[in-house]
């Protein structure tokens, strides 16, 4: 279930329009042509994922091969990979994506960072219970100072910031410029880096820890704190503690700002197979079988340690009415009991530990957010997991 590839054009794509359709169909797997990056190194010893691809007769249920391909094309999918018990049972690539270059994950990067935090904590290197200013004394003067690292992980920092992806001139546009993702505005000298921008954010009128509020700066701050705590660069930490132990087959990279600060909230770019490896490792760990990469304590805390009331108080509760959010991962709750990582423009990592199913969907949707496409995606993932459970 694959499509032949075809070339796409670089013509006319710039830092100002790389996230806009139709340019994003090329740019999302060529991000290093537009933004500075730091390498995420693959493992020296790798074993390719085994393919046990489904045949037409393996689609006995509601989803057929043809209906699935129609949905993938309709939802602007670039790459689609389904693992069952660690083997590839479904794989599909859009004509414009060869499935070779690293694809940007957007906010799935947050979940990758969350897993890295858990590994470092298990190694005694990092303490999520500490305050932000314990690691970054300069943060004492901004809204983040008294916030705990765990509150960053759970999106419970009470910060005066508007996550408006369509903003072209305000605070969010300035944030994007500081990350290196947007060109400087007319008359503005691009001297402010990501860390400097984050230290200008102020607290809102609510206490930390009471309400889930999705703010990407929280996750970028996590990457900076990790670097300060370890004395190592974010990309090197990710290589050493996650990508190489997983046995990933391909080098990835993460975007960096003008002084080399990693965009740990959204800039990770990796091969879809390697993202699937991460999902499979979490699936095995969550099923209670143990995993050499994902710490037992971290997976238990992710599944059970969240603040249900803070999630219900937050703006994303309608997405998963019985769900939660912990350690930068979504928990669907309800019948599915799945674990998810989600990024704008249609990026998904969907993990069903009960059925040992992992689904990767990397996309180039024209709009950053689409509630209708998200809901259809969740329903489709649940049907696929059910259909391939036996």
N, C-alpha and C positions, 0 to 999 in steps of 0.2 A: 504494500500500500504506500507507494512513493511516487513522486512526480519528477519528471525530468527537469533539470535545471536550465535556466537561461540567464544571460548576463543582464545587469541593470546598469544604468548610466550614472556617472558621478557629476555630469554636467549640471551646473546651476545650483549645487548644494553648498551651503555655507553654514557657518556657526549660527547665523540668524534664523535659518529655516530647517535645520537638520531634523527637528522633531515634527515637522509639518508634513502632511500627506501631499503628494505621493513620495516626497523625498525620503521620508522615514523608512520606506521599504528597502532602500539601499543603506541609509545611514545607520540603522539600528544594528547592523552587523559589520559596520566599518567605522565605529565610533572613534578609533584611534587616528583616523584621518582628519578629525575635526577638533579633538581635545587632547591635551597631554595625558599620558597614562603611566602607570607603574605595573610591572609584570607580576602575575600570579603564576608561580611555576608549577608545572605538572610533576607527577611522580616519576621517578626513574624506573620503577618497576610497575608495569601496568598490564592488565589483562582486559582485552576488549569485552564489552558487554555481549553476552550471548543472545543471538536472535532466535526466537521461536515464533515467527510471525503468524498471526491469525490468517486463516483461509476463509473464503466466503461462507463455507459451511460452519465456521466458528462464530457466526453472527446469528444465533437462533432467536434472539430477543427483539426488543423494540428498535435497537440501533442496527442498521445495516451498513455495509461498507460504503455504499453510494450515498446514503443519508449523512454519514459521518463526514465524508469528503465534502459534501455540499455545505455542511455547517462550518467546517474548517475554512473553506474559501470565503464564506459569507462573513465570518468573524475575523477576517484579515489575519489569519494564522500564518506564521512563517515556519514554525517547526512544531511538531506534535509527536511526543514519545510516551508510550505507556509501558511500564514494567510490571510484570507479575512475578513475584518471588525472585526478583532480580534479573529476569530475562525480558528482552524487548518483545512484546507481543503485537504492538502497533507502532508504526513509524511513518511519518508523512512530512514532506517539505514543500513549500510553495515554489513555483518556478523561479522566483527572483532570489531565492536563498539556497545556496548549495549545501547548507548544513555542515560547513567546515569552519567558518570564521566564528569567533566568539560573538554572541548576541547579547545586547544590553539587557539587564534584568530589571532595571529601575528599582522599585521598592522591594523586590525579592532580596535585594542587597541587604536590606534591614534585617531580614531573617537570617541570612548568612552571617551577618555581624553578631546577631543574637546567639547563634550556635557557637561562634568563636569565643564570645564572652563566657559561655558555659564551660568550654574546654579549658580556658585559661583559669577560671575559678577552680575547676577540679584539680588543676595542677598547682594550686596554691599561689598563683601569680596575681590574682585580681579578686577584689571583694565588691560585689554588687550592692552590699549594704552600706558602703561608704558614701559620703556626700560628694557631689561634683567638685566642690572646692577643696576637698581633701586631696584630690589628684591634680586639680587646676586651681591653685590659690588665686589666680587672677579672676576667676569666676565669682569670687565673693562679692564683687561689685556689680554683677549682672543678675538677671532673674533666675539663673540656674544655681546659684551658690549653695543654697540650703537643700536643693533637690537631691534625692539619692540616685545613685546609678540605677537601682532597680526601678525607680519611678520613670527614668528615661526609657528603660527596656520595656516597660508596660504602657508607654504613652500616657502617663499620668502627671507630666510636668505642667504646671499652670503658667504658661508663657503667653505673652501678648504677641501673637503672630497669626497671620491669616494664610492658610495653605490654599492659595488661589492660583491654580496652574495657568490660568489665562491672563493673569496680571502682566502687563507690559511695561508699566512705569512706576509701580509702587514698591512696597516692601519685598514682596516675593520676587519681583523682577531683579531687585538689588541682590537678593539672596542667590538667584541663579547666576548673576554676573560674578558674584564672589566665588562661586564654585567653578567658574570657567566654562559654564554651559551656555551662556549668552554673551554676545559681544557687548562692549561698553555702550551705554546710552550716549547720545550726542552731548558733547561738552563735558563728559565725565571721564576722568583718568582712572583706568582700572588698576588701582593700587591696593584695594581692600581684598584680602584673601578670606577664605572660608572661616578660619579660626577667629580672625579679627571681627568678622561680621557677627558671629555667634555671641561674642562677648558684649555686643551692643543690645542684645535682646533683654527686655524687661519682664518682670512678673505681671500677671494679671491680678484680678481682685479675689481669686479663689486660692485655697490652700493646695499644695501639691498632694497628689495621692487620692483624690476623691472622684475624679472624672476622667474617663478615657477621652483624649483629644489628640487626634492624629496630626503630628507635627514632624516633618522630615528633619528639621534642625536637631531634634533630640538624637536622632540616629547618627547624624554627622558628628555630633559632639561625642557620642560613644566611641567612634573611631579615633578621635583626637585623644580621648582619655586613655584608650588602650595603648596608644603610642607613648604617651607620657608615663604610664605605669610600667611599661616594659622596656622603654628605650629602643624599641624596634619599630620599623615602619609597618603600617597596616598591611600592605601587600605581602610583606615578608612573613608576618604573623599568620596570615591566611594561608600562605603556601605551606609553612612548616606544620601548623597545627590542624589544618583541615584538608586542603586540597591534596597534599602529598599522602597523608595517611589514608585518605579515601581511595587512593590509587587512580586519581584522575588522569586521563589520557592526553589532555590538551592543555597547553598554556592558556591562561586567561589574562585579564588585566582589569585595573580599576582606574577610573578617571581621577585626575589630580588638578588642583588649582594652580595659580601662578607661582606658588612657593612649594609645591609638591604635596600639599595636604590631600589625603584621599577622600573621595566622596563615598563614604561608607554607607550612606543612606540610599544611594541610587546608582552608583557608577560602576558596579561590578559587571563585567562582561565575560561570559563563559560559553563553552560548547554545551548544547542541550543534553548530551549524554552525561556530562560531568555534573550538571545540575540534577539529573535523574539519579546519579550515584548518591548525592547528598540526601535526596528524598528516600532512597532505599535504605540508607544507613539509619535515618530517623524512624522509618517504618519498623525496621527490625528492633531498634532500641525501644520504641513505644510498645511493641508487642510483648516485651518482657523477656526477650531471648538474649539480651545483652549484645553489646556492640563495642568493638575495640576503639572506636573513634568518638562516638557520642556518649558522654558520661551518663551513667544511670541516674545519678542525683539530679542532673540538669533536666533530663527528659521527664522524670517524675515531677519535678517542680513545674515544668512547662505545662504538663497535663492537669495538674491539680492545684497549683499555687496561685492562680489568678484571682483578682478581685472582681467577683461577679457584679457587685453593685456599681463599681466604677464603670464597667462595660455597659451596663444598662443605663447609666447616667449619660453615656456618650453618644456621639452622633452616628456611629456605625452599627448600633445595635440592630436596626432593621435588616442588615445584611445577614447576620446570623442571630436570630432572636433568642436562641438557646445557647449561644456561643460565649466566647470569652477571648481575651488577648493576653498573652504572657510571653515575656522574653523575646518580643518582636515576631511572634507567630500567632496566627489566628487559629482558634479552635471552633469548629462548626457547631459542636454540641448536637442535640437531636438524635435522630436515628443513625446518621452517617458517622458521627464521632470522628470526623476527619481533622487533619492538621493542614493548614494552608499558609503559603506565602504568596503575596499578591503585589503586582506592580502595575503602574499606569500603562495605558496603551495596550492592555491585554496580556500581561505576563502572569503566569500561574504556575505554582508548584502545589499539587494536590496529593495528599498522602492519606491512604486508608489503611491503617495498621492492621485492622481486623481481617482484611482480605489480602494484605500484603500487596497492595496496588499503589503504584506511584505514577502520576501523570504530570508531564511537562507540556505547557502550552506557551510558546513565545510568539509574539504577534507584533504587528505594526498598524494597530487600529488608528484611525485618523484623529479621534478625540482622546484626550487623556483619560476621561471617565465616561462610562456608559452603563447606567444601572441595568438597563434591559439586557445588554450583552453579558454583564456579570451574572445576572440571575440565570440566564440560559446556560452559561458556562457551568455554573454550580450544578444545575440539574443534569446536564450532560455528563459531567464527571461522575456523579452519583450513579447514573444509569450504566456507564461504562464499568465502574467498579463492581456493580451488582452483576452485570452480564458476564464478566470474566472471573467471577469468584470461584467457580467450580473448576 
